[in-house]
Amino acid sequence: MIAVGLDGYRHGWVAVTLDGDRHAIDFIADISWLAAQRFTRAAIDIPIGLRDDGARACDLEARALLRPHTSRVFTGARRWLWTEFRYPDQFARANAAAVARGQPRVSLQLWHLGPKIMQVDSFVRAHHALDIRETHPELVFRRLNDDQPLPPKRTAEGLRLRRDLLSWQGIDQIDQWVDRARIGRGAKADDVLDACACALAARDSDARVPSGEAPLDDHGLPMRIWY
């Protein structure tokens, strides 16, 4: 089993590979990097499978699991937001169109994720044979923490607990990656930790929402979050 976990950061993606005892970290510009890698399964912290109205059952189930921290899951990603409107300067026009369609407005945080969402959407639609799954690091960390909520990841307590949880899962290069490898790359400590959590979701977990058959979007992509 070769597992890859990917989490977005300002310059691209943090990619963590778990291949038995060989653990590696890469800082990559584009998700197309995956096409040249040998891996069994990849898990990525980005929506995969999108509805035209942005309403996905997996997002609602994930928010319920993370209560009281429901805001840790973004909702409302829709392809048309970024295909019909130019990023980044047409945010207001995109939201006006959403209101006109009777749909929820898109948050500014989600709007800024648009280029990465579309990048991954194009890639997975072109590579159906690759096992690439959507995950959410906060769900992974909660599972590792005996299903107990965690402090915010930007706090010292939250970072320390997440580092410990990953170390207990056998990722023994956490300190080197967080304290040295990411420096000068533009990646924050929590970006590295989140990529590690994504790699664990790819390697170990069969937990997912929804737990039954996943609904498919208009392009045949499953709308399901693994953790």
C-alpha positions as CSV (number, residue, x, y, z in Angstrom):
1,M,0.0,0.0,0.0
2,I,1.4,3.4,-1.1
3,A,-0.8,6.2,0.3
4,V,-0.6,9.8,-0.6
5,G,-2.3,12.6,1.3
6,L,-2.6,16.2,-0.1
7,D,-3.6,19.4,1.5
8,G,-3.6,22.8,-0.2
9,Y,-1.4,25.7,0.8
10,R,-0.7,29.1,-0.7
11,H,1.7,27.9,-3.4
12,G,0.1,24.6,-4.2
13,W,-0.1,21.4,-2.3
14,V,1.7,19.6,0.5
15,A,1.9,16.0,-0.4
16,V,2.8,13.3,2.1
17,T,3.6,9.7,0.9
18,L,3.4,6.7,3.2
19,D,5.0,3.6,1.7
20,G,5.6,1.1,4.5
21,D,8.5,2.5,6.5
22,R,9.4,5.1,3.8
23,H,7.7,8.4,4.5
24,A,8.2,11.4,2.3
25,I,7.0,15.0,2.0
26,D,6.8,17.1,-1.2
27,F,5.6,20.6,-1.9
28,I,4.1,20.6,-5.3
29,A,2.6,23.3,-7.5
30,D,-0.2,21.4,-9.3
31,I,-2.2,18.2,-8.6
32,S,-1.1,16.8,-12.0
33,W,2.0,15.7,-10.0
34,L,0.0,12.7,-9.1
35,A,-0.1,11.4,-12.6
36,A,3.6,10.7,-12.5
37,Q,3.6,9.0,-9.1
38,R,3.2,5.3,-8.2
39,F,0.6,5.0,-5.5
40,T,-2.3,2.8,-4.4
41,R,-4.7,5.5,-3.1
42,A,-4.6,9.2,-2.6
43,A,-6.8,11.3,-0.3
44,I,-7.2,15.1,-0.7
45,D,-8.7,17.8,1.4
46,I,-10.9,19.4,-1.4
47,P,-14.5,18.7,-2.6
48,I,-14.7,16.0,-5.2
49,G,-18.1,15.5,-6.8
50,L,-20.1,18.7,-7.1
51,R,-23.8,19.5,-7.3
52,D,-25.1,22.5,-9.3
53,D,-26.8,23.8,-6.2
54,G,-23.9,23.1,-3.9
55,A,-25.9,21.0,-1.6
56,R,-24.0,17.8,-0.6
57,A,-25.2,15.3,2.0
58,C,-21.6,14.4,2.9
59,D,-20.9,18.0,3.9
60,L,-23.9,18.1,6.2
61,E,-23.0,14.8,7.8
62,A,-19.4,15.9,8.3
63,R,-20.5,19.1,10.0
64,A,-22.7,17.1,12.3
65,L,-19.8,14.9,13.3
66,L,-17.6,17.9,14.0
67,R,-20.2,19.7,16.1
68,P,-19.7,22.1,17.8
69,H,-17.0,23.0,15.2
70,T,-19.3,22.8,12.2
71,S,-17.6,25.8,10.5
72,R,-14.5,23.6,9.9
73,V,-16.4,22.1,6.9
74,F,-17.0,24.5,3.9
75,T,-20.3,24.0,2.0
76,G,-21.7,25.2,-1.3
77,A,-19.0,24.5,-3.9
78,R,-20.4,24.6,-7.4
79,R,-18.6,24.3,-10.7
80,W,-20.5,27.2,-12.4
81,L,-19.2,29.7,-9.8
82,W,-15.7,29.4,-11.3
83,T,-16.6,28.6,-14.9
84,E,-19.1,31.4,-15.4
85,F,-17.3,34.0,-13.4
86,R,-13.7,35.1,-13.4
87,Y,-11.6,34.5,-10.3
88,P,-10.8,36.5,-8.2
89,D,-12.4,39.8,-9.2
90,Q,-16.0,38.6,-10.0
91,F,-16.9,37.4,-6.5
92,A,-19.8,39.8,-6.1
93,R,-21.2,38.9,-9.6
94,A,-21.0,35.2,-8.7
95,N,-22.9,35.7,-5.5
96,A,-25.5,37.9,-7.3
97,A,-26.0,35.0,-9.7
98,A,-26.3,32.5,-6.8
99,V,-29.0,34.6,-5.2
100,A,-30.8,35.0,-8.6
101,R,-30.9,31.2,-8.8
102,G,-32.3,30.8,-5.4
103,Q,-29.1,29.4,-4.0
104,P,-26.9,30.3,-1.0
105,R,-24.2,32.8,-1.4
106,V,-20.6,31.5,-1.5
107,S,-18.3,32.6,1.4
108,L,-15.1,34.5,0.6
109,Q,-13.0,31.6,2.0
110,L,-14.7,29.1,-0.3
111,W,-14.4,31.5,-3.3
112,H,-10.6,31.6,-2.8
113,L,-10.5,27.7,-2.9
114,G,-12.1,27.8,-6.3
115,P,-8.9,27.5,-8.4
116,K,-7.9,24.4,-6.4
117,I,-11.4,22.9,-6.5
118,M,-11.5,23.3,-10.3
119,Q,-7.9,21.9,-10.7
120,V,-8.8,18.8,-8.8
121,D,-12.2,18.4,-10.5
122,S,-10.5,18.5,-14.0
123,F,-7.8,16.0,-12.9
124,V,-10.1,13.4,-11.3
125,R,-12.5,13.6,-14.2
126,A,-9.6,12.9,-16.6
127,H,-8.1,10.1,-14.4
128,H,-11.0,7.9,-13.4
129,A,-8.7,4.8,-13.1
130,L,-6.8,6.4,-10.2
131,D,-8.1,5.9,-6.7
132,I,-8.4,9.5,-5.5
133,R,-10.7,10.2,-2.6
134,E,-12.0,13.3,-0.8
135,T,-11.1,13.5,2.9
136,H,-11.2,16.1,5.7
137,P,-8.3,16.3,8.1
138,E,-10.5,17.4,11.0
139,L,-12.6,14.3,10.7
140,V,-9.4,12.2,10.7
141,F,-8.0,13.9,13.8
142,R,-11.3,13.5,15.6
143,R,-11.3,9.7,14.8
144,L,-7.8,9.4,16.0
145,N,-8.7,11.4,19.2
146,D,-11.3,8.7,20.2
147,D,-14.1,10.7,18.5
148,Q,-13.6,13.7,20.8
149,P,-13.5,17.3,19.5
150,L,-10.0,18.9,19.3
151,P,-8.9,22.5,20.1
152,P,-8.5,24.8,17.1
153,K,-5.5,23.8,15.0
154,R,-4.0,27.3,15.1
155,T,-3.6,27.2,18.9
156,A,-0.5,25.7,20.6
157,E,-2.6,23.1,22.3
158,G,-4.3,22.1,19.1
159,L,-1.1,21.8,17.2
160,R,0.6,19.8,19.9
161,L,-2.3,17.3,20.1
162,R,-2.4,16.9,16.3
163,R,1.4,16.3,16.2
164,D,1.0,13.7,19.0
165,L,-1.8,11.9,17.2
166,L,0.1,11.6,14.0
167,S,3.3,10.4,15.8
168,W,1.2,7.7,17.6
169,Q,0.2,6.5,14.1
170,G,3.8,5.9,13.2
171,I,4.6,9.1,11.2
172,D,7.9,9.7,13.0
173,Q,9.2,12.6,10.8
174,I,6.6,15.1,12.0
175,D,9.1,17.3,13.9
176,Q,11.5,17.4,11.0
177,W,8.7,18.3,8.5
178,V,7.0,20.9,10.6
179,D,10.1,22.5,12.1
180,R,12.5,22.4,9.1
181,A,11.2,21.0,5.8
182,R,8.4,23.5,5.4
183,I,10.5,26.6,6.2
184,G,10.8,28.8,3.2
185,R,8.1,26.9,1.3
186,G,5.2,29.1,2.3
187,A,3.4,26.2,4.1
188,K,2.2,26.6,7.6
189,A,2.6,23.9,10.3
190,D,-1.1,23.0,10.1
191,D,-0.8,22.5,6.3
192,V,1.8,19.8,7.0
193,L,-0.2,18.2,9.7
194,D,-3.4,18.2,7.6
195,A,-1.5,16.5,4.7
196,C,-0.3,13.8,7.1
197,A,-3.9,13.2,8.2
198,C,-5.0,12.9,4.6
199,A,-2.3,10.3,4.0
200,L,-3.6,8.3,7.0
201,A,-7.2,8.5,5.5
202,A,-5.8,7.1,2.3
203,R,-3.8,4.3,4.0
204,D,-6.0,3.1,6.9
205,S,-9.6,4.2,7.0
206,D,-12.8,2.8,5.7
207,A,-14.8,5.4,7.7
208,R,-16.8,7.7,5.5
209,V,-19.9,9.9,5.1
210,P,-22.3,8.9,3.8
211,S,-21.7,5.3,5.0
212,G,-24.0,3.8,2.3
213,E,-23.9,4.1,-1.4
214,A,-22.4,7.5,-2.4
215,P,-24.6,9.7,-4.6
216,L,-22.9,10.6,-7.9
217,D,-22.6,14.1,-9.5
218,D,-23.4,14.8,-13.1
219,H,-19.9,13.6,-14.1
220,G,-20.2,10.3,-12.2
221,L,-17.9,11.4,-9.3
222,P,-19.0,10.1,-5.9
223,M,-19.8,12.8,-3.3
224,R,-18.3,11.1,-0.2
225,I,-15.8,12.1,2.4
226,W,-13.4,9.4,3.7
227,Y,-11.7,9.8,7.1
